[in-house]
Each structure stands twice: as structure tokens, then as C-alpha cells.
Amino acid sequence: MSARVTVVDRGADSLEARLRRLAEKKLAVKVGVIGDDAAASYETGQTVGEIATIHEYGLGVPRRSFIRDAVDENEGKIKGRLRAVAKRQKEGRGDLKRDLEAVGLVIAGEMQTRIARGISPANAPATIDAKGSDKPLIDTGQLRSSITAEVVPADEVEGAV
């Protein structure tokens, strides 16, 4: 008596190969005030990165988080977009770097929107007199327009603001 076995691959081997290649890429999305934008200077001599850090963490001024709080507020949306990227990759569609760049742009947009809406507490009376507005983090628009995103190797995300 003999038996014959036929193996029918319905995509498992190609899926495994795609997932292996994806795991090797080890990419991350870096979003915030980064790169050349962070190094740009205000008239005060402080860099945009320094101003971002001061307000994000409340260093000597009231805490006005536009990075971490924007991510927290939009966690569901961000996770949904990342799930869609993972699904596209699993199906062998799309370009991972381009898809992650799109997610980064959405996150950067949410951070910019948070600043535009206004973050409490309002500016101090002396600040309002000096700049003519009670809306924090908006004077010249330099900070808001400096929020960007980029896809980098995962080992490069340490130290991002």
C-alpha cells in the first residue's frame, strides 16, 4: 500500500517571507520638532527644540504638552492607521516606508492642530501684552510649522523631543 501527499501552498510561504523581510527593516516613525527644524533659532537665541522641550515638559513655565497629549488624544486613530499599514504589508501591498510616512504626517497634523486650538493655561498677562495674544505657543508660527515626521531606523529614535 502506498500513499501520496500533495502539498498545496495557498500563500503561507510567501506571507512568511514578506513578514521576515518586514521584520528585518526595523523602521520607526519619529514625530515632533526634529532635525534642522529643532536647531533653528528664535530671536531670543533659543532653538525651536529648546522652546518645544520647555513647554512640553513645563520647565519653568506651565506645562503645555502638544506632543504627548496629542498622541494620547489620538491613540485610537493612530493605532487604526498602524493596523491598516500592517494589513497592507501582510497582504504584500504598499510601500512600508511611504505608509509609515503617511502615519507620521497624520500625527504631526494632530500636534499642529492641538497648538492651533489652544492649550491651557492661557498666557500670563505680561506675555499677552508682549505678543498681543492669549493663545499659548503661537506667536510667529515657527514652533507649529517645525513639527515634522520622518521614518528612520528604529535604533535612531532615542532622544527625540
FENKALIN-V76776 format. One record per residue. SS is DSSP state (hx for helix, st for strand, lp for the rest). OMEGA is omega as a letter, one per 40 degrees, with the letter a starting at -180 (NA if undefined). NEAR is the number of other C-alpha atoms within 8 Angstrom. Layout:
ss:SS omega:OMEGA near:NEAR
ss:SS omega:OMEGA near:NEAR
This chain:
ss:lp omega:i near:2
ss:lp omega:i near:3
ss:lp omega:i near:4
ss:lp omega:i near:4
ss:lp omega:i near:4
ss:lp omega:i near:4
ss:lp omega:i near:4
ss:lp omega:i near:4
ss:lp omega:i near:6
ss:lp omega:i near:4
ss:lp omega:a near:6
ss:hx omega:a near:7
ss:hx omega:a near:7
ss:hx omega:i near:7
ss:hx omega:i near:11
ss:hx omega:i near:8
ss:hx omega:i near:8
ss:hx omega:i near:11
ss:hx omega:i near:10
ss:hx omega:i near:8
ss:hx omega:i near:8
ss:hx omega:a near:9
ss:hx omega:a near:7
ss:hx omega:a near:6
ss:hx omega:i near:7
ss:lp omega:i near:8
ss:st omega:i near:9
ss:st omega:i near:10
ss:st omega:i near:12
ss:st omega:a near:11
ss:st omega:i near:12
ss:st omega:i near:12
ss:st omega:a near:14
ss:lp omega:i near:15
ss:hx omega:a near:6
ss:hx omega:i near:6
ss:hx omega:a near:11
ss:hx omega:a near:12
ss:hx omega:i near:10
ss:lp omega:a near:9
ss:st omega:i near:9
ss:lp omega:i near:8
ss:lp omega:a near:5
ss:lp omega:a near:5
ss:lp omega:i near:6
ss:lp omega:i near:9
ss:st omega:i near:11
ss:hx omega:i near:16
ss:hx omega:i near:13
ss:hx omega:i near:9
ss:hx omega:i near:10
ss:hx omega:a near:11
ss:hx omega:i near:11
ss:hx omega:a near:12
ss:hx omega:i near:13
ss:hx omega:a near:12
ss:hx omega:a near:9
ss:lp omega:a near:11
ss:lp omega:a near:9
ss:lp omega:i near:5
ss:lp omega:i near:7
ss:lp omega:i near:8
ss:lp omega:i near:10
ss:lp omega:a near:11
ss:lp omega:i near:11
ss:lp omega:i near:12
ss:lp omega:a near:9
ss:hx omega:a near:8
ss:hx omega:i near:8
ss:hx omega:i near:13
ss:hx omega:i near:12
ss:hx omega:a near:7
ss:hx omega:a near:6
ss:lp omega:a near:9
ss:hx omega:a near:8
ss:hx omega:i near:6
ss:hx omega:a near:7
ss:hx omega:i near:11
ss:hx omega:i near:8
ss:hx omega:i near:8
ss:hx omega:i near:9
ss:hx omega:i near:10
ss:hx omega:i near:8
ss:hx omega:i near:8
ss:hx omega:a near:11
ss:hx omega:i near:8
ss:hx omega:i near:8
ss:hx omega:i near:10
ss:hx omega:i near:14
ss:hx omega:a near:10
ss:lp omega:i near:7
ss:lp omega:i near:8
ss:lp omega:i near:7
ss:lp omega:i near:8
ss:lp omega:a near:7
ss:hx omega:a near:8
ss:hx omega:a near:8
ss:hx omega:i near:8
ss:hx omega:i near:10
ss:hx omega:i near:13
ss:hx omega:i near:12
ss:hx omega:i near:8
ss:hx omega:i near:12
ss:hx omega:i near:15
ss:hx omega:i near:10
ss:hx omega:i near:8
ss:hx omega:i near:12
ss:hx omega:i near:13
ss:hx omega:i near:8
ss:hx omega:i near:11
ss:hx omega:i near:13
ss:hx omega:i near:12
ss:hx omega:i near:8
ss:hx omega:i near:11
ss:hx omega:a near:13
ss:hx omega:i near:7
ss:hx omega:a near:6
ss:lp omega:a near:9
ss:lp omega:i near:13
ss:lp omega:e near:6
ss:lp omega:i near:7
ss:lp omega:i near:8
ss:lp omega:i near:10
ss:lp omega:i near:7
ss:hx omega:i near:6
ss:hx omega:i near:6
ss:hx omega:i near:11
ss:hx omega:i near:11
ss:hx omega:a near:8
ss:hx omega:a near:6
ss:hx omega:i near:7
ss:lp omega:a near:7
ss:lp omega:i near:10
ss:lp omega:a near:9
ss:lp omega:a near:9
ss:lp omega:i near:12
ss:lp omega:i near:9
ss:lp omega:i near:10
ss:lp omega:i near:7
ss:lp omega:a near:5
ss:lp omega:a near:7
ss:hx omega:i near:8
ss:hx omega:a near:13
ss:hx omega:a near:10
ss:hx omega:i near:8
ss:lp omega:i near:12
ss:st omega:a near:14
ss:st omega:i near:12
ss:st omega:i near:13
ss:st omega:i near:9
ss:st omega:a near:12
ss:st omega:i near:10
ss:st omega:a near:10
ss:hx omega:a near:8
ss:hx omega:i near:5
ss:hx omega:a near:6
ss:lp omega:a near:10
ss:lp omega:i near:5
ss:lp omega:i near:4
ss:lp omega:i near:7
ss:lp omega:NA near:8
